[in-house]
Amino acid sequence: MTEMRFAGFGGQGIIRSGIILGRAISIYDHGFATMNQSFGPEARGGACSSQMVISDTKVLYPYVSRTDFLIAMSQEGYDKFIDELKEDGTLIIDSDLVKPKTDKKIFGIPSTRIAEELGNRIIANVVMLGFMTAVTKVVSVEAMKKTIPESVPQRFIELNIEAFDRGYHYRAE
């Protein structure tokens, strides 16, 4: 079983990231995934998180207790959830927005900057999903590439696939 949390602020696609990942694992990788979300009363800008429990058998308890992977796309998200990361857990961050103070294993990508370079900062979460897929190996690339077109507006499919690819291949650059 793998426990992970996406954390950031409203408007970054944190909830959508959990939905996309859960759908990819459940439908295309034939695994099991649960997702719970929490967000503040603000539509944009407030604290937001999406927690996932992923398994190759049925998930009996759908809540995260100690995360294996924390994906932090804001400093506030990092600050709020870093203490639930397991001792041997992995931290994945937007390296322009999060300045970690930890000795945990860290992987960083400037996902918001890459999204802006692609022309739309709203796809930063998909850049991060690509990077997370490469780092964690909890989901297959094929499953993600089948799920993304089903999860974004038709006119943005190509841009989102490009964002995913940029994130996935970032480590090799």
Contact map, one row per residue, 1 for C-alpha under 8 A:
11100000000000000000000000000000000000000000000000001111000000000000000000000000000000000000000000000000000000000000000000000000000000000000000000000000000000000000000000000
11110000000000000000000000000000000000000000000000001110000000000011000000000000000000000000000000000000000000000000000000000000000000000000000000000000000000000000000000000
11111000000000000000000000000000000000000000000000111100000000011111100000000000000000000000000000000000000000000000000000000000000000000000000000000000000000000000000000000
01111100000000000000000000000000000000000000000000111000000000010011111000000000000000000000000000000000000000000000000000000000000000000000000000000000000000000000000000000
00111110000000000000000000000000000000000000000011110000000000010010111000000000000000000000000000000000000000000000000000000000000000000000000000000000000000000000000000000
00011111000001101100000000000000000000000000000011100000000000000000011110000000000000000000000000000000000000000000000000000000000000000000000000000000000000000000000000000
00001111100001000000000000000000000000000000001111000000000000000000011111001100100000000000000000000000000000000000000000000000000000000000000000000000000000000000000000000
00000111110101000000000000000000000000000000001110000000000000000000000111111100000000000000000000000000000000000000000000000000000000000000000000000000000000000000000000000
00000011111101000000000000000000000000000001111110000000000000000000000011011000000000000000000000000000000000000000000000000000000000000000000000000000000000000000000000000
00000001111111000000000000000000000000100111111100000000000000000000000000000000000000000000000000000000000000000000000000000000000000000000000000000000000000000000000000000
00000000111111000000000000000000000000000011100000000000000000000000000000000000000000000000000000000000000000000000000001000000000000000000000000000000000000000000000000000
00000001111111000000000000000000000000000000000000000000000000000000000010000000000000000000000000000000000000000000000001011000000000000000000000000000000000000000000000000
00000000011111111000000000000000000000000000000000000000000000000000000000000000000000000000000000000000000000000000000001111000000000000000000000000000000000000000000000000
00000111111111111100000000000000000000000000000111000000000000000000000000000000000000000000000000000000000000000000000000001000000000000000000000000000000000000000000000000
00000100000011111110000000000000000010000000000111000000000000000000000000000000000000000000000000000000000000000000000000000000000000000000000000000000000000000000000000000
00000000000011111111000000000000000000000000000000000000000000000000000000000000000000000000000000000000000000000000000000000000000000000000000000000000000000000000000000000
00000100000011111111100000000000000000000000000001000000000000000000000000000000000000000000000000000000000000000000000000001100100000000000000000000000000000000000000000000
00000100000001111111110000000000001000000000000001110000000000000000000000000000000000000000000000000000000000000000000000000000000000000000000000000000000000000000000000000
00000000000000111111111000000000001000000000000000000000000000000000000000000000000000000000000000000000000000000000000000000000000000000000000000000000000000000000000000000
00000000000000011111111100000000000000000000000000000000000000000000000000000000000000000000000000000000000000000000000000000000000000000000000100110010000000000000000000000
00000000000000001111111110000000000000000000000000000000000000000000000000000000000000000000000000000000000000000000000000000000100000000010000100000000000000000000000000000
00000000000000000111111111000001111000000000000000010000000000000000000000000000000000000000000000000000000000000000000000000000000000000000000000000000000000000000000000000
00000000000000000011111111110000000000000000000000000000000000000000000000000000000000000000000000000000000000000000000000000000000000000000000000100000000000000000000000000
00000000000000000001111111111000000000000000000000000000000000000000000000000000000000000000000000000000000000000000000000000000000000000010001101100000000000000000000000000
00000000000000000000111111111111100000000000000000000100000000000000000000000000000000000000000000000000000000000000000000000000000000000010001000000000000000000000000000000
00000000000000000000011111111111100000000000000000000000000000000000000000000000000000000000000000000000000000000000000000000000000000000000000000000000000000000000000000000
00000000000000000000001111111110000000000000000000000000000000000000000000000000000000000000000000000000000000000000000000000000000000000000000000000000000000000000000000000
00000000000000000000001111111100000000000000000000000000000000000000000000000000000000000000000000000000000000000000000000000000000000000000001001000000000000000000000000000
00000000000000000000000111111110000000000000000000000000000000000000000000000000000000000000000000000000000000000000000000000000000000000011001000000000000000000000000000000
00000000000000000000000011111111000000000000000000000001000000000000000000000000000000000000000000000000000000000000000000000000000000000000000000000000000000000000000000000
00000000000000000000000011101111100000000000000000000111100000000000000000000000000000000000000000000000000000000000000000000000000000000000000000000000000000000000000000000
00000000000000000000010011000111110000000000000000000111111000000000000000000000000000000000000000000000000000000000000000000000000000000000000000000000000000000000000000000
00000000000000000000010011000011111000000000000000011110001000000000000000000000000000000000000000000000000000000000000000000000000000000000000000000000000000000000000000000
00000000000000000000010000000001111100000000000000011100001001000000000000000000000000000000000000000000000000000000000000000000000000000000000000000000000000000000000000000
00000000000000000110010000000000111110000000000001111000000001000000000000000000000000000000000000000000000000000000000000000000000000000000000000000000000000000000000000000
00000000000000000000000000000000011111000000000001110000000001100000000000000000000000000000000000000000000000000000000000000000000000000000000000000000000000000000000000000
00000000000000100000000000000000001111100000000111100000000000000000000000000000000000000000000000000000000000000000000000000000000000000000000000000000000000000000000000000
00000000000000000000000000000000000111110000000111000000000000000000000000000000000000000000000000000000000000000000000000000000000000000000000000000000000000000000000000000
00000000010000000000000000000000000011111100011110000000000000000000000000000000000000000000000000000000000000000000000000000000000000000000000000000000000000000000000000000
00000000000000000000000000000000000001111110011100000000000000000000000000000000000000000000000000000000000000000000000000000000000000000000000000000000000000000000000000000
00000000000000000000000000000000000000111110010000000000000000000000000000000000000000000000000000000000000000000000000000000000000000000000000000000000000000000000000000000
00000000010000000000000000000000000000111111110000000000000000000000000000000000000000000000000000000000000000000000000000000000000000000000000000000000000000000000000000000
00000000011000000000000000000000000000011111110000000000000000000000000000000000000000000000000000000000000000000000000000000000000000000000000000000000000000000000000000000
00000000111000000000000000000000000000000111110000000000000000000000000000000000000000000000000000000000000000000000000000000000000000000000000000000000000000000000000000000
00000000111000000000000000000000000000000111111000000000000000000000000000000000000000000000000000000000000000000000000000000000000000000000000000000000000000000000000000000
00000000110000000000000000000000000000111111111100000000000000000000000000000000000000000000000000000000000000000000000000000000000000000000000000000000000000000000000000000
00000011110000000000000000000000000000110000111110000000000000000000000000011000000000000000000000000000000000000000000000000000000000000000000000000000000000000000000000000
00000011110001100000000000000000000011110000011111000000000000000000000000001000000000000000000000000000000000000000000000000000000000000000000000000000000000000000000000000
00001111100001100000000000000000000011100000001111100000000000000000000000001000000000000000000000000000000000000000000000000000000000000000000000000000000000000000000000000
00001110000001101100000000000000001111000000000111110000000000000000000000000000000000000000000000000000000000000000000000000000000000000000000000000000000000000000000000000
00111100000000000100000000000000001110000000000011111000000000110000000000000000000000000000000000000000000000000000000000000000000000000000000000000000000000000000000000000
00111000000000000100010000000000111100000000000001111100000001110000000000000000000000000000000000000000000000000000000000000000000000000000000000000000000000000000000000000
11110000000000000000000000000000111000000000000000111110001001110000000000000000000000000000000000000000000000000000000000000000000000000000000000000000000000000000000000000
11100000000000000000000010000011110000000000000000011111001000000000000000000000000000000000000000000000000000000000000000000000000000000000000000000000000000000000000000000
11000000000000000000000000000011100000000000000000001111111000000000000000000000000000000000000000000000000000000000000000000000000000000000000000000000000000000000000000000
10000000000000000000000000000111000000000000000000000111110000000000000000000000000000000000000000000000000000000000000000000000000000000000000000000000000000000000000000000
00000000000000000000000000000011000000000000000000000011111000000000000000000000000000000000000000000000000000000000000000000000000000000000000000000000000000000000000000000
00000000000000000000000000000001000000000000000000000011111100000000000000000000000000000000000000000000000000000000000000000000000000000000000000000000000000000000000000000
00000000000000000000000000000001110000000000000000001110111111000000000000000000000000000000000000000000000000000000000000000000000000000000000000000000000000000000000000000
00000000000000000000000000000000000000000000000000000000011111000000000000000000000000000000000000000000000000000000000000000000000000000000000000000000000000000000000000000
00000000000000000000000000000000000000000000000000000000001111100000000000000000000000000000000000000000000000000000000000000000000000000000000000000000000000000000000000000
00000000000000000000000000000000011100000000000000011000001111110000000000000000000000000000000000000000000000000000000000000000000000000000000000000000000000000000000000000
00000000000000000000000000000000000100000000000000111000000011111000000000000000000000000000000000000000000000000000000000000000000000000000000000000000000000000000000000000
00111000000000000000000000000000000000000000000000111000000001111110000000000000000000000000000000000000000000000000000000000000000000000000000000000000000000000000000000000
00100000000000000000000000000000000000000000000000000000000000111110000000000000000100000000000000000000000000000000000000000000000000000000000000000000000000000000000000000
00100000000000000000000000000000000000000000000000000000000000011111000000000000000111000000000000000000000000000000000000000000000000000000000000000000000000000000000000000
01111000000000000000000000000000000000000000000000000000000000011111110000000000000111001000000000000000000000000000000000000000000000000000000000000000000000000000000000000
01110000000000000000000000000000000000000000000000000000000000000111110000000000000011011100000000000000000000000000000000000000000000000000000000000000000000000000000000000
00111000000000000000000000000000000000000000000000000000000000000011111000000000000010001111000000000000000000000000000000000000000000010000000000000000000000000000000000000
00011110000000000000000000000000000000000000000000000000000000000011111100000000110010001111000000000000000000000000000000000000000000000000000000000000000000000000000000000
00011110000000000000000000000000000000000000000000000000000000000000111110000000000000000011100000000000000000000000000000000000000100000000000000000000000000000000000000000
00000111000000000000000000000000000000000000000000000000000000000000011111101100000000000011110001000000000000000000000000000000000000000000000000000000000000000000000000000
00000111100100000000000000000000000000000000000000000000000000000000001111101100000000000000110011000000000000000000000000000000000000000000000000000000000000000000000000000
00000011100000000000000000000000000000000000000000000000000000000000000111111100000000000000010011000000000000000000000000000000000000000000000000000000000000000000000000000
00000001000000000000000000000000000000000000000000000000000000000000000111111110000000000000000011100000000000000000000000000000000000000000000000000000000000000000000000000
00000001100000000000000000000000000000000000001000000000000000000000000001111111000000000000000000000000000000000000000000000000000000000000000000000000000000000000000000000
00000011100000000000000000000000000000000000001110000000000000000000000111111111100000000000000000000000000000000000000000000000000000000000000000000000000000000000000000000
00000011000000000000000000000000000000000000000000000000000000000000000111111111110000000000000001010000000000000000000000000000000000000000000000000000000000000000000000000
00000000000000000000000000000000000000000000000000000000000000000000000000111111110000000000000000000000000000000000000000000000000000000000000000000000000000000000000000000
00000000000000000000000000000000000000000000000000000000000000000000000000011111111000000000000000000000000000000000000000000000000000000000000000000000000000000000000000000
00000010000000000000000000000000000000000000000000000000000000000000010000001111111110000000000000000000000000000000000000000000000000000000000000000000000000000000000000000
00000000000000000000000000000000000000000000000000000000000000000000010000000111111110000000000000000000000000000000000000000000000000000000000000000000000000000000000000000
00000000000000000000000000000000000000000000000000000000000000000000000000000001111110000000000000000000000000000000000000000000000000000000000000000000000000000000000000000
00000000000000000000000000000000000000000000000000000000000000001110000000000000111111000000000000000000000000000000000000000000000000000000000000000000000000000000000000000
00000000000000000000000000000000000000000000000000000000000000000111110000000000111111101110000000000000000000000000000000000000000000000000000000000000000000000000000000000
00000000000000000000000000000000000000000000000000000000000000000111000000000000000111111000000000000000000000000000000000000000000000000000000000000000000000000000000000000
00000000000000000000000000000000000000000000000000000000000000000000000000000000000011111000000000000001000000000000000000000000000000000000000000000000000000000000000000000
00000000000000000000000000000000000000000000000000000000000000000001000000000000000001111100000000000001100000000000000000000000000000000000000000000000000000000000000000000
00000000000000000000000000000000000000000000000000000000000000000011110000000000000011111110000000000001100000000000000000000000000000000000000000000000000000000000000000000
00000000000000000000000000000000000000000000000000000000000000000001110000000000000010011111000000000001111000000000000000000000000000000000000000000000000000000000000000000
00000000000000000000000000000000000000000000000000000000000000000000111100000000000010001111100000000001111000000000000000000000000000000000000000000000000000000000000000000
00000000000000000000000000000000000000000000000000000000000000000000111100000000000000000111110000000000011110000000000000000000000100000000000000000000000000000000000000000
00000000000000000000000000000000000000000000000000000000000000000000001110000000000000000011111011000000011110000000000000000000000000000000000000000000000000000000000000000
00000000000000000000000000000000000000000000000000000000000000000000000111000000000000000001111111000000000111110000000000000001000000000000000000000000000000000000000000000
00000000000000000000000000000000000000000000000000000000000000000000000000000000000000000000111111100000000111100000000000000000000000000000000000000000000000000000000000000
00000000000000000000000000000000000000000000000000000000000000000000000000000000000000000000011111100000000011011000000000000000000000000000000000000000000000000000000000000
00000000000000000000000000000000000000000000000000000000000000000000000011100000000000000000111111100000000001000000000000000000000000000000000000000000000000000000000000000
00000000000000000000000000000000000000000000000000000000000000000000000111100100000000000000111111110000000000000000000000000000000000000000000000000000000000000000000000000
00000000000000000000000000000000000000000000000000000000000000000000000000100000000000000000001111111000000000000000000000000000000000000000000000000000000000000000000000000
00000000000000000000000000000000000000000000000000000000000000000000000000000100000000000000000001111100000000000000000000000000000000000000000000000000000000000000000000000
00000000000000000000000000000000000000000000000000000000000000000000000000000000000000000000000000111110000000000000000000000000000000000000000000000000000000000000000000000
00000000000000000000000000000000000000000000000000000000000000000000000000000000000000000000000000011111000000000000000000000000000000000000000000000000000000000000000000000
00000000000000000000000000000000000000000000000000000000000000000000000000000000000000000000000000001111100000000000000000000000000000000000000000000000000000000000000000000
00000000000000000000000000000000000000000000000000000000000000000000000000000000000000111110000000000111110000000000000000000000000000000000000000000000000000000000000000000
00000000000000000000000000000000000000000000000000000000000000000000000000000000000000011110000000000011111000000000000000000000000000000000000000000000000000000000000000000
00000000000000000000000000000000000000000000000000000000000000000000000000000000000000000111100000000001111100000000000000000000000000000000000000000000000000000000000000000
00000000000000000000000000000000000000000000000000000000000000000000000000000000000000000111100000000000111110000000000000000000000000100000000000000000000000000000000000000
00000000000000000000000000000000000000000000000000000000000000000000000000000000000000000001111000000000011111000000000000000000000000000000000000000000000000000000000000000
00000000000000000000000000000000000000000000000000000000000000000000000000000000000000000001111100000000001111100000000000000001001000000000000000000000000000000000001001000
00000000000000000000000000000000000000000000000000000000000000000000000000000000000000000000011110000000000111111100000000000000000000000000000000000000000000000000000000000
00000000000000000000000000000000000000000000000000000000000000000000000000000000000000000000011000000000000011111110000000011011000000000000000000000000000000000000001000000
00000000000000000000000000000000000000000000000000000000000000000000000000000000000000000000010100000000000001111111000010111010000000000000000000000000000000000000000000000
00000000000000000000000000000000000000000000000000000000000000000000000000000000000000000000000100000000000001111111100010010000000000000000000000000000000000000000000000000
00000000000000000000000000000000000000000000000000000000000000000000000000000000000000000000000000000000000001111111110010010010000000000000000000000000000000000010010000000
00000000000000000000000000000000000000000000000000000000000000000000000000000000000000000000000000000000000000111111111111110010000000000000000000000000000000000010000000000
00000000000000000000000000000000000000000000000000000000000000000000000000000000000000000000000000000000000000011111111110010000000000000000000000000000000000000000000000000
00000000000000000000000000000000000000000000000000000000000000000000000000000000000000000000000000000000000000001111111100000000000000000000000000000000000000000000000000000
00000000000000000000000000000000000000000000000000000000000000000000000000000000000000000000000000000000000000000111111110000000000000000000000000000000000000100010000000000
00000000000000000000000000000000000000000000000000000000000000000000000000000000000000000000000000000000000000000011111110000000000000000000000000000000000000000000000000000
00000000000000000000000000000000000000000000000000000000000000000000000000000000000000000000000000000000000000000011111111100000000000000000000000000000000000000000000000000
00000000000000000000000000000000000000000000000000000000000000000000000000000000000000000000000000000000000000011111011111110000000000000000000000000000000000000000000000000
00000000001110000000000000000000000000000000000000000000000000000000000000000000000000000000000000000000000000000010000111111000000000000000000000000000000000000000000000000
00000000000010000000000000000000000000000000000000000000000000000000000000000000000000000000000000000000000000010010000111111110000000000000000000000000000000010010000000000
00000000000110000000000000000000000000000000000000000000000000000000000000000000000000000000000000000000000000111111000011111111000000000000000000000000000000000010000000000
00000000000111001000000000000000000000000000000000000000000000000000000000000000000000000000000000000000000000110000000001111111100000000000000000000000000000000000000000000
00000000000000001000000000000000000000000000000000000000000000000000000000000000000000000000000000000000000000000000000000111111110000000000000000000000000000010011001000000
00000000000000000000000000000000000000000000000000000000000000000000000000000000000000000000000000000000000000110110000000111111111000000000000000000000000000000011111100000
00000000000000000000000000000000000000000000000000000000000000000000000000000000000000000000010000000000000010100000000000011111111100000000000000000000000000000001001000000
00000000000000001000100000000000000000000000000000000000000000000000000000000000000000000000000000000000000000000000000000001111111110000000000000000000000000000001001100000
00000000000000000000000000000000000000000000000000000000000000000000000000000000000000000000000000000000000000000000000000000111111111000000000000000000000000000011111110000
00000000000000000000000000000000000000000000000000000000000000000000000000000000000000000000000000000000000010000000000000000011111111100000000000000000000000000001011111100
00000000000000000000000000000000000000000000000000000000000000000000001000000000000000000001000000000000000000000000000000000001111111111000000000000000000000000000001100000
00000000000000000000000000000000000000000000000000000000000000000000000000000000000000000000000000000000000000000000000000000000111111111111100000000000000000000000000100000
00000000000000000000000000000000000000000000000000000000000000000000000000000000000000000000000000000000000000000000000000000000011111111000000000000000000000000000000110100
00000000000000000000000000000000000000000000000000000000000000000000000000000000000000000000000000000000001000000000000000000000001111111000000000000000000000000000000000000
00000000000000000000000000000000000000000000000000000000000000000000100000000000000000000000000000000000000000000000000000000000000111111110000000000000000000000000000000000
00000000000000000000000000000000000000000000000000000000000000000000000000000000000000000000000000000000000000000000000000000000000111111111000000000000000000000000000000000
00000000000000000000000000000000000000000000000000000000000000000000000000000000000000000000000000000000000000000000000000000000000010011111000000000000000000000000000000000
00000000000000000000100110001000000000000000000000000000000000000000000000000000000000000000000000000000000000000000000000000000000010011111101100000000000000000000000000000
00000000000000000000000000001000000000000000000000000000000000000000000000000000000000000000000000000000000000000000000000000000000010001111111100000000000000000000000000000
00000000000000000000000000000000000000000000000000000000000000000000000000000000000000000000000000000000000000000000000000000000000010000011111110000000000000000000000000000
00000000000000000000000000000000000000000000000000000000000000000000000000000000000000000000000000000000000000000000000000000000000000000001111111000000000000000000000000000
00000000000000000000000110011000000000000000000000000000000000000000000000000000000000000000000000000000000000000000000000000000000000000011111111100000000000000000000000000
00000000000000000001100100000000000000000000000000000000000000000000000000000000000000000000000000000000000000000000000000000000000000000011111111110000000000000000000000000
00000000000000000000000000000000000000000000000000000000000000000000000000000000000000000000000000000000000000000000000000000000000000000000111111111000000000001000000000000
00000000000000000000000100010000000000000000000000000000000000000000000000000000000000000000000000000000000000000000000000000000000000000000011111111100000000000000000000000
00000000000000000001001100000000000000000000000000000000000000000000000000000000000000000000000000000000000000000000000000000000000000000000001111111110000000000000000000000
00000000000000000001000000000000000000000000000000000000000000000000000000000000000000000000000000000000000000000000000000000000000000000000000111111111000010011000000000000
00000000000000000000000000000000000000000000000000000000000000000000000000000000000000000000000000000000000000000000000000000000000000000000000011111111110010001000000000000
00000000000000000000000000000000000000000000000000000000000000000000000000000000000000000000000000000000000000000000000000000000000000000000000001111111000000000000000000000
00000000000000000001000000000000000000000000000000000000000000000000000000000000000000000000000000000000000000000000000000000000000000000000000000111111100000000000000000000
00000000000000000000000000000000000000000000000000000000000000000000000000000000000000000000000000000000000000000000000000000000000000000000000000011111110110010000000000000
00000000000000000000000000000000000000000000000000000000000000000000000000000000000000000000000000000000000000000000000000000000000000000000000000001011111110000000000000000
00000000000000000000000000000000000000000000000000000000000000000000000000000000000000000000000000000000000000000000000000000000000000000000000000001001111110000000000000000
00000000000000000000000000000000000000000000000000000000000000000000000000000000000000000000000000000000000000000000000000000000000000000000000000000000111111000000000000000
00000000000000000000000000000000000000000000000000000000000000000000000000000000000000000000000000000000000000000000000000000000000000000000000000000001111111110000000000000
00000000000000000000000000000000000000000000000000000000000000000000000000000000000000000000000000000000000000000000000000000000000000000000000000011001111111111000000000000
00000000000000000000000000000000000000000000000000000000000000000000000000000000000000000000000000000000000000000000000000000000000000000000000000000000001111111100000000000
00000000000000000000000000000000000000000000000000000000000000000000000000000000000000000000000000000000000000000000010000000000000000000000000000000000000111111110000000000
00000000000000000000000000000000000000000000000000000000000000000000000000000000000000000000000000000000000000000000000000100100000000000000000000010001000111111111000000000
00000000000000000000000000000000000000000000000000000000000000000000000000000000000000000000000000000000000000000000000000000000000000000000000010011000000011111111100000000
00000000000000000000000000000000000000000000000000000000000000000000000000000000000000000000000000000000000000000000000000000000000000000000000000000000000001111111110000000
00000000000000000000000000000000000000000000000000000000000000000000000000000000000000000000000000000000000000000110010000110110010000000000000000000000000000111111111000000
00000000000000000000000000000000000000000000000000000000000000000000000000000000000000000000000000000000000000000000000000000111111000000000000000000000000000011111111100000
00000000000000000000000000000000000000000000000000000000000000000000000000000000000000000000000000000000000000000000000000000010010000000000000000000000000000001111111110000
00000000000000000000000000000000000000000000000000000000000000000000000000000000000000000000000000000000000000000100000000000010011000000000000000000000000000000111111111000
00000000000000000000000000000000000000000000000000000000000000000000000000000000000000000000000000000000000010100000000000000111111100000000000000000000000000000011111111000
00000000000000000000000000000000000000000000000000000000000000000000000000000000000000000000000000000000000000000000000000000010111111000000000000000000000000000001111111100
00000000000000000000000000000000000000000000000000000000000000000000000000000000000000000000000000000000000000000000000000000000011001000000000000000000000000000000111111111
00000000000000000000000000000000000000000000000000000000000000000000000000000000000000000000000000000000000010000000000000000000001000000000000000000000000000000000011111111
00000000000000000000000000000000000000000000000000000000000000000000000000000000000000000000000000000000000000000000000000000000001001000000000000000000000000000000000111111
00000000000000000000000000000000000000000000000000000000000000000000000000000000000000000000000000000000000000000000000000000000000000000000000000000000000000000000000011111
00000000000000000000000000000000000000000000000000000000000000000000000000000000000000000000000000000000000000000000000000000000000000000000000000000000000000000000000011111
